[in-house]
Amino acid sequence: MKNLKCVIILFIFSNMIFSQGVKTFFESPKNVYYISSDLHIHTVFSDGVVWPTLRVDEAVRDSIDLISLTEHIEYQSHLSDIPHKNRNRSFQIAGGYVNSKPLAVVHGTEITKPMPPGHFNAIFINDANKFFDSEQKPLEFEDAIKEANNQKAFVFWNHPNWEANRSDGIAKLDPIHNKIIKEKLLHGIEVVNFDTFSEEALKIALENNLTIMGTSDVHILIEWDFNNEKESYHRPITFIMSESRSIESIKNALFDGKTFVWFRDIIIGKNENLNQVINNNFEIVAKGYNYRDRKVEILEVELINKSVAPMYLNYIGEFTFHNDYKYIELKPKSRKIIYIKTKEIKDHINLEFELLNYIIGPKTNLKTSKYLTIKSKI
């Protein structure tokens, strides 16, 4: 069985290196890959209601590049019907089913304790069975998180704002959290889980240099939880900004905090990461001073959104618009012509926008500036 597991792991890793996603969500710079991922998923091997192979099919349908089946260590809801002591089994079933699909499955598990400390996912583990002692009892929390790190796992804190653990819905650090952060045993935190977004968790991430994560934490069918016919209500996706499609590069990017999260219409991430996203997905083209074929000081420009998410723009510059107000919605994969009153013919201008749905901190939105060279048509 050990040899079989190694073969499956190697097959999945090599498959990731050569596979290509079937959908481009966001344009990325040359030699950077935005790996779409959902790294918090459950099946019948813990407290989910579907077989592992269905999770693979759902992810392929949603054009997800990378998933992890993170079964709870501490309990198996269907134990009387599916008695299985091998806690790697869910991963092995999914891995054996992947074949030539454009998807990778990496090994993960969920360390599930009462708050504090709460629930934690360990991704890129080698053996989930090692999270049990010689008497087959789950390891105590600190031993479990150390075991995850011994296996060189990427560890992130799940739903720190979960109302079952925090009645006020506010994510906050307890002494145990400060301890594992200080000891570098914790690497990331969910700012988005299922249908919730925590500004407090985002603040914790930014202040403690934790990787920003967003996951579905799906237990039933994805289609039941997330209506994928509506672009605005898709599963939360963490995009990993990797230098290649190899597992090693993706893992390094996670540890380096190179992620952003797409949640409904909102994009969440560190300032430098969202700057890269907007620089490659928001384009402005100067069309010239040709408003209704008249010689006027009104500049025609085209706004272009190359991504699958809308952009809610708030113009914060010095000019005013001729046909629009300062608030502009750019729909996914769309273009819009606007007219800017520059008061005089210019050969260049600078346009500044605030992205109202690009979040870089609590109550803080991304700002971007576009320098335009104008070739006049008059």
C-alpha positions in Angstrom: 0.0 0.0 0.0 2.9 2.4 0.8 4.4 1.9 -2.7 0.9 2.4 -4.3 0.5 5.6 -2.4 3.9 6.9 -3.6 3.0 6.1 -7.2 -0.3 8.0 -6.9 1.5 11.0 -5.4 4.1 11.1 -8.1 1.5 10.7 -10.8 -0.6 13.5 -9.5 2.4 15.8 -9.2 3.6 15.2 -12.7 0.1 15.7 -14.0 0.0 19.1 -12.5 3.2 20.1 -14.1 1.9 19.5 -17.6 -1.8 20.1 -17.3 -3.4 23.3 -18.6 -6.6 24.8 -17.1 -9.7 25.0 -19.2 -10.6 28.5 -18.2 -8.7 31.7 -17.7 -10.2 33.6 -14.8 -7.6 36.4 -14.7 -4.8 37.4 -17.1 -1.4 36.9 -15.5 2.0 38.3 -16.3 4.4 36.3 -18.5 6.0 33.5 -16.6 3.4 33.7 -13.8 0.6 31.3 -13.4 -2.6 32.0 -11.4 -3.4 28.5 -10.0 -7.1 28.3 -9.1 -7.5 26.3 -5.9 -10.0 25.1 -3.3 -8.0 23.6 -0.4 -10.8 22.9 2.1 -13.1 20.2 0.9 -14.9 17.2 2.7 -16.2 13.8 1.5 -17.9 10.9 3.2 -14.5 10.0 4.7 -15.2 12.7 7.4 -18.4 14.6 7.5 -19.2 15.3 3.8 -21.9 13.5 1.9 -20.2 12.7 -1.4 -17.6 10.2 -2.7 -14.1 11.6 -3.4 -14.3 11.1 -7.1 -17.3 13.5 -7.3 -15.1 16.2 -5.8 -12.7 15.8 -8.7 -15.5 16.0 -11.2 -17.0 19.1 -9.6 -13.6 20.8 -9.6 -12.9 20.0 -13.3 -16.3 21.4 -14.2 -15.5 24.6 -12.2 -12.0 24.8 -14.0 -10.2 24.5 -10.7 -6.5 23.5 -11.0 -5.8 22.3 -7.5 -7.9 20.8 -4.7 -7.2 19.1 -1.4 -9.6 16.7 0.4 -9.2 17.8 4.0 -10.9 15.2 6.1 -11.3 15.7 9.8 -8.7 13.9 11.9 -10.9 13.7 15.0 -14.1 12.2 13.7 -15.7 10.4 10.8 -19.5 11.0 10.7 -20.1 7.8 8.6 -17.9 5.5 10.5 -20.6 2.9 11.0 -21.2 2.7 7.2 -17.6 3.4 6.0 -15.3 1.9 8.6 -11.7 2.7 7.4 -8.7 3.2 9.6 -6.5 4.4 6.7 -6.9 8.2 6.9 -5.2 8.5 3.5 -7.9 6.7 1.7 -9.9 9.7 0.5 -6.8 11.2 -1.1 -5.9 7.8 -2.7 -9.3 7.4 -4.3 -9.3 10.9 -5.7 -5.7 10.5 -6.9 -6.4 7.3 -8.6 -9.4 8.8 -10.4 -7.6 12.0 -11.7 -5.9 10.3 -14.7 -5.6 12.8 -17.6 -8.0 15.4 -16.1 -6.7 19.0 -16.0 -6.5 18.9 -12.2 -4.2 18.0 -9.3 -5.1 16.6 -5.9 -2.7 17.3 -3.1 -2.8 15.5 0.2 -4.4 17.3 3.1 -6.2 16.9 6.4 -8.0 19.0 9.0 -6.9 19.2 12.6 -10.2 19.7 14.5 -10.1 21.0 18.1 -12.4 23.1 20.2 -11.8 26.9 20.3 -9.2 27.8 21.2 -7.3 26.8 19.1 -10.0 25.8 16.5 -9.7 24.0 13.2 -6.6 24.0 11.0 -5.8 22.5 7.6 -2.5 20.9 6.8 -1.8 20.7 3.0 0.9 18.8 1.2 1.2 16.2 4.0 2.7 12.7 3.4 0.7 10.5 5.8 -2.5 11.4 7.6 -2.2 8.3 9.8 0.8 9.9 11.6 -1.6 12.4 13.3 -2.6 9.5 15.7 -0.6 8.1 18.6 0.2 4.5 19.3 -3.2 3.9 20.8 -4.9 5.3 17.6 -6.0 8.5 19.4 -5.7 11.8 17.7 -2.6 13.8 18.7 -3.0 16.8 21.0 -3.1 20.1 19.1 0.5 21.2 19.5 1.7 17.7 18.7 -0.5 17.6 15.6 0.6 21.0 14.3 4.2 20.0 14.9 3.6 16.8 13.0 2.2 18.8 10.1 5.3 20.9 10.0 7.5 17.9 10.3 5.8 16.7 7.1 6.6 20.1 5.6 2.9 21.0 5.3 1.4 24.4 4.6 -0.8 25.0 7.6 -3.7 27.5 7.7 -6.4 28.4 10.3 -9.9 27.6 9.2 -12.9 29.9 9.7 -11.5 31.9 12.6 -14.8 33.9 12.6 -17.1 30.8 12.7 -20.1 31.8 14.9 -20.1 28.3 16.5 -16.7 29.2 18.0 -17.0 33.0 18.1 -20.5 34.0 18.9 -19.9 37.6 17.7 -18.3 36.5 14.4 -15.1 38.3 15.2 -11.8 36.6 14.5 -9.2 37.2 17.2 -6.0 35.7 18.4 -5.8 33.7 21.6 -2.5 33.0 23.4 -2.2 29.6 21.6 -2.5 31.4 18.2 0.2 33.9 19.1 2.4 31.0 20.1 2.1 29.0 16.9 2.6 32.2 14.8 5.7 33.1 16.8 7.1 29.6 16.3 6.2 29.8 12.6 4.0 26.7 12.8 1.1 28.6 11.2 1.4 29.9 7.7 -2.0 31.1 6.5 -5.6 32.0 7.6 -9.0 31.9 5.9 -10.4 35.3 5.4 -13.2 33.7 3.4 -14.9 30.5 4.3 -18.0 29.3 2.6 -20.3 32.3 2.5 -18.5 34.5 5.0 -15.7 37.2 4.7 -13.9 38.3 7.8 -12.2 41.7 7.8 -10.8 40.9 11.2 -9.1 37.7 9.8 -7.7 39.9 7.0 -6.2 42.2 9.6 -4.7 39.3 11.4 -3.2 38.0 8.1 -1.6 41.4 7.3 -0.3 42.1 10.7 1.3 38.6 11.1 2.4 37.9 7.5 0.0 35.0 7.1 -1.1 33.9 3.6 -4.6 35.0 2.7 -6.9 32.1 1.9 -10.5 31.5 0.8 -12.2 28.2 0.5 -15.6 26.5 0.0 -15.4 24.2 3.0 -18.0 22.2 1.0 -19.7 19.2 2.6 -22.7 18.7 0.3 -22.8 19.1 -3.5 -21.0 22.2 -4.8 -24.0 23.0 -7.0 -26.3 23.0 -3.9 -24.1 25.5 -2.0 -23.0 27.6 -4.9 -25.1 28.3 -8.0 -22.5 28.3 -10.7 -24.9 29.6 -13.3 -24.5 33.0 -11.7 -21.0 34.4 -12.0 -21.5 36.4 -8.8 -22.2 33.3 -6.7 -19.4 30.8 -7.4 -17.3 28.8 -4.9 -14.6 30.9 -3.2 -11.3 30.4 -5.0 -7.8 31.1 -3.8 -5.5 31.9 -6.7 -1.9 31.0 -6.1 0.6 33.2 -8.0 3.2 30.7 -9.0 6.2 30.8 -11.2 5.3 27.5 -12.8 2.7 24.8 -12.7 4.8 22.5 -10.7 3.8 21.4 -7.2 7.0 22.7 -5.7 6.5 26.2 -7.2 2.9 26.3 -6.1 3.8 25.3 -2.6 6.6 27.9 -2.4 4.1 30.6 -3.6 1.7 29.6 -0.8 4.5 29.9 1.8 5.5 33.3 0.3 2.0 34.7 0.6 1.5 35.0 -3.1 -2.3 34.6 -3.2 -5.5 36.4 -3.8 -9.1 35.4 -3.2 -12.2 35.7 -5.4 -15.3 35.7 -3.3 -18.6 36.6 -5.1 -17.7 39.9 -6.7 -14.9 40.7 -4.3 -11.2 40.3 -4.8 -9.1 40.1 -1.6 -5.4 40.1 -1.2 -2.2 41.9 -0.2 -1.6 45.3 -1.9 1.3 44.0 -4.0 -0.6 41.0 -5.2 -3.7 42.9 -6.2 -1.6 45.5 -8.0 -0.3 42.7 -10.2 -3.8 41.5 -10.9 -5.2 44.9 -11.8 -2.2 45.8 -13.9 -2.8 42.8 -16.1 -6.6 42.8 -16.2 -7.5 46.5 -16.3 -6.5 48.4 -19.4 -7.3 51.9 -20.7 -6.9 52.9 -24.3 -6.9 56.5 -25.4 -9.0 56.9 -28.6 -8.3 60.6 -29.1 -10.3 63.8 -29.2 -13.0 62.8 -31.6 -16.3 63.3 -29.7 -19.1 63.1 -32.3 -16.6 64.1 -35.0 -16.2 67.6 -33.4 -13.1 69.4 -32.5 -13.5 69.6 -28.8 -11.5 69.1 -25.6 -13.3 65.9 -24.7 -11.2 62.7 -24.8 -12.6 59.4 -25.7 -11.1 56.4 -23.9 -11.9 52.8 -23.7 -11.9 50.9 -20.4 -11.2 47.2 -20.7 -11.8 44.4 -18.1 -10.0 41.2 -19.0 -11.1 39.2 -16.0 -14.1 37.1 -15.1 -14.9 39.4 -12.1 -16.6 42.8 -12.4 -14.7 46.0 -11.6 -16.4 48.6 -9.6 -14.5 51.8 -10.3 -14.4 55.1 -8.4 -12.6 57.8 -10.3 -10.5 59.9 -7.9 -8.6 62.1 -10.4 -9.0 65.8 -11.3 -11.2 65.5 -14.4 -14.9 65.0 -14.9 -16.7 62.8 -17.3 -19.1 63.9 -20.1 -21.5 61.0 -20.2 -20.8 59.2 -16.9 -20.4 60.0 -13.2 -17.2 58.9 -11.3 -18.7 55.5 -10.4 -18.4 53.0 -13.2 -19.1 49.3 -13.3 -17.1 47.2 -15.7 -18.8 43.9 -16.2 -16.7 40.7 -16.6 -14.7 40.5 -19.8 -16.2 43.7 -21.1 -15.3 47.1 -22.6 -16.8 50.5 -22.0 -16.3 53.9 -23.8 -16.2 57.0 -21.6 -15.6 60.6 -22.4 -13.3 62.8 -20.3 -13.4 66.6 -20.2 -9.7 67.6 -20.1 -10.4 71.4 -20.8 -7.5 71.5 -23.3 -6.0 69.1 -25.8 -3.3 67.0 -24.1 -0.8 64.5 -25.3 -0.9 62.5 -22.1 -3.0 62.2 -19.0 -2.9 60.2 -15.8 -6.2 58.5 -14.7 -6.6 57.4 -11.1 -9.2 54.9 -9.8 -10.1 53.3 -6.6 -11.3 49.7 -7.1 -14.3 49.4 -4.7 -14.4 45.6 -4.9 -10.6 45.0 -4.6 -9.9 44.8 -0.9 -6.3 45.1 0.5 -7.2 45.7 4.1 -10.1 46.3 6.5 -12.2 49.2 5.0 -9.3 49.7 2.5 -9.6 49.4 -1.3 -6.9 49.1 -4.0 -6.0 52.3 -5.9 -4.5 52.2 -9.4 -3.1 54.8 -11.8 -3.0 54.6 -15.6 -0.7 56.8 -17.7 -2.1 57.4 -21.2 -0.3 58.7 -24.2 -2.8 60.3 -26.6 -2.6 60.4 -30.3 -5.0 63.0 -31.4 -7.5 62.2 -34.3 -8.5 65.8 -34.9 
